[in-house]
Amino acid sequence: MFVIGGLVLGVIVGALTARRRGGKPADMAQYAAGFGIAFGLLGLFATLILDRLLLG
């Protein structure tokens, strides 16, 4: 769930960041993809760390 949540949060943050900087729709899509991937990876690592700590 952390991966999906991170992905969704990253897409929202990325699109809003591009919009705030005056970006066009293509810029907003690129920022959304980049932030989505980055936040999704952070969620993946958080999931792995919590899994190791709680079940390991």
Kinemage of the C-alpha trace (Angstrom):
@kinemage 1
@onewidth
@group {chain A} dominant
@subgroup {mainchain}
@vectorlist {calphas} color= white
{ca met a 1} P 0.000 0.000 0.000
{ca phe a 2} L 2.906 2.341 0.612
{ca val a 3} L 4.023 1.939 -2.991
{ca ile a 4} L 0.629 2.868 -4.421
{ca gly a 5} L 0.215 5.724 -1.956
{ca gly a 6} L 3.663 7.031 -2.763
{ca leu a 7} L 2.978 6.816 -6.480
{ca val a 8} L -0.296 8.718 -6.214
{ca leu a 9} L 1.183 11.324 -3.879
{ca gly a 10} L 4.174 11.763 -6.183
{ca val a 11} L 1.973 12.300 -9.220
{ca ile a 12} L -0.047 14.947 -7.406
{ca val a 13} L 3.017 16.732 -6.013
{ca gly a 14} L 4.786 16.609 -9.386
{ca ala a 15} L 1.847 18.024 -11.329
{ca leu a 16} L 1.318 20.796 -8.799
{ca thr a 17} L 5.022 21.649 -8.809
{ca ala a 18} L 5.062 21.962 -12.593
{ca arg a 19} L 1.877 24.038 -12.568
{ca arg a 20} L 3.307 26.367 -9.917
{ca arg a 21} L 6.393 26.888 -12.081
{ca gly a 22} L 4.228 27.812 -15.069
{ca gly a 23} L 4.613 24.545 -16.972
{ca lys a 24} L 2.588 23.389 -19.925
{ca pro a 25} L 0.629 20.097 -19.825
{ca ala a 26} L 3.619 18.148 -21.164
{ca asp a 27} L 5.788 19.573 -18.378
{ca met a 28} L 3.163 18.633 -15.817
{ca ala a 29} L 3.043 15.076 -17.179
{ca gln a 30} L 6.830 14.755 -17.066
{ca tyr a 31} L 7.058 16.098 -13.512
{ca ala a 32} L 4.174 13.839 -12.459
{ca ala a 33} L 5.933 10.790 -13.909
{ca gly a 34} L 9.263 11.649 -12.321
{ca phe a 35} L 7.852 12.410 -8.896
{ca gly a 36} L 5.567 9.383 -9.097
{ca ile a 37} L 8.485 7.053 -9.781
{ca ala a 38} L 10.599 8.614 -7.035
{ca phe a 39} L 7.846 8.508 -4.396
{ca gly a 40} L 6.866 4.986 -5.476
{ca leu a 41} L 10.431 3.816 -4.929
{ca leu a 42} L 10.491 5.469 -1.515
{ca gly a 43} L 7.277 3.637 -0.677
{ca leu a 44} L 8.824 0.373 -1.852
{ca phe a 45} L 11.861 0.852 0.370
{ca ala a 46} L 9.635 1.823 3.305
{ca thr a 47} L 7.625 -1.364 2.765
{ca leu a 48} L 10.745 -3.505 2.626
{ca ile a 49} L 12.244 -1.920 5.740
{ca leu a 50} L 9.029 -2.276 7.733
{ca asp a 51} L 8.643 -5.869 6.588
{ca arg a 52} L 12.170 -6.703 7.718
{ca leu a 53} L 11.769 -4.945 11.057
{ca leu a 54} L 8.369 -6.369 11.933
{ca leu a 55} L 8.661 -9.891 10.543
{ca gly a 56} L 12.399 -10.444 10.516
